[in-house]
Amino acid sequence: MPVLSLLKDVVLLPKIVVVIDVFRSSNTIIEMLAQGAKRIIPIADIDHAIALKKNNHKWLIFGERQGIKLDKFDGDNSPTQNITQVLDGTIVLTTSGGTRAIAACGNEKTIYFGSFANANALISYLRLEHGNEDIGFWSVGVKGEKVATEDELCAQYLNALWEGKTPNFDNYRNNLLNCPGAARLRDLKQTTDLDYCTKVDSREVVPILRYHNELQSIEKVL
């Protein structure tokens, strides 16, 4: 399956999709689930996210716009943020790019979330569950509108693993550290996130999108 990019390619996606947003929502989702969150509700609209929080006081709300944490939110879209709350329940997450891409997919596809951090765990799981099916590795990009080098690289890396190849991660990492997205994280003083997002196989979490009471919910299958 060729690597697909941006919201323009949503009509080309097969029934099984891996959403890739390396800087940073894929990694934030992976890490939240690794730390014990039971489910993450992805919401594209800020006001909708706030309304869900108001109606469910025990839920936490995390998110950003333009890479900056939203005011009065419990946390950021960051895999390395210092979180004082225990992540053992439901988190509402709204981001600049990743949650928009999820909304664009609709409810008819099986959606996983991938990055370098869970690469081998994800591909191993996909082989077991979907070995003979088409997989779409979908590079979300900047707000779903502009190509992001890091997402393209990750989609290529995951696709190579899926095809049984053994890509050299060091070559990918060099390009990751020198891409515009990495420069932006440095400008925002988010170097710990950059370090997390440019490591391979640091987590064995495989997130999947499920549906509960008309809400999309990201949970871990592994």
C-alpha angles and dihedrals in degrees: 000000000000120000111263126210141205131340091298090072096053091103090057096053118117121227092271115058136178110206111212122196105151097176090071139306098073090054094043090054092047093050096044090054091045089054093053109272109152096208141353120213110209113212125180097198122067096211091051090051092051091048091053090052092050091053093045108042096182092057121095123226123214131175154115146211122209087002094298125116113252118248116266092006119134093234150350135256090265133122093207104041120133103253118193095185123080109250099220103118141032126332126192110212128192122176140170096252118358100059091046089056092051091052091050092057094065122205102295101080135075104238128196129177122231143181138149089275094068100023102126095036090051096047092046090053093046090052091054096045104030107018096144099035134093115260122200115211101202120198105206098195127187107338087332090286108081129047114255113204093213093056093047091050092049093048089051091048094049092045090052090052090048089054090053097255126135106228118195106243093198089067091052093046093055089055092044093055092051100045125107092253091058091049089052093053089051090051089052090050090244097133094136088059090048090053092049094047094050097055122094129227096357092139136038095205119127112193121202132184115241133175126238125172093336092310124111112232129191113215135163123257091184 
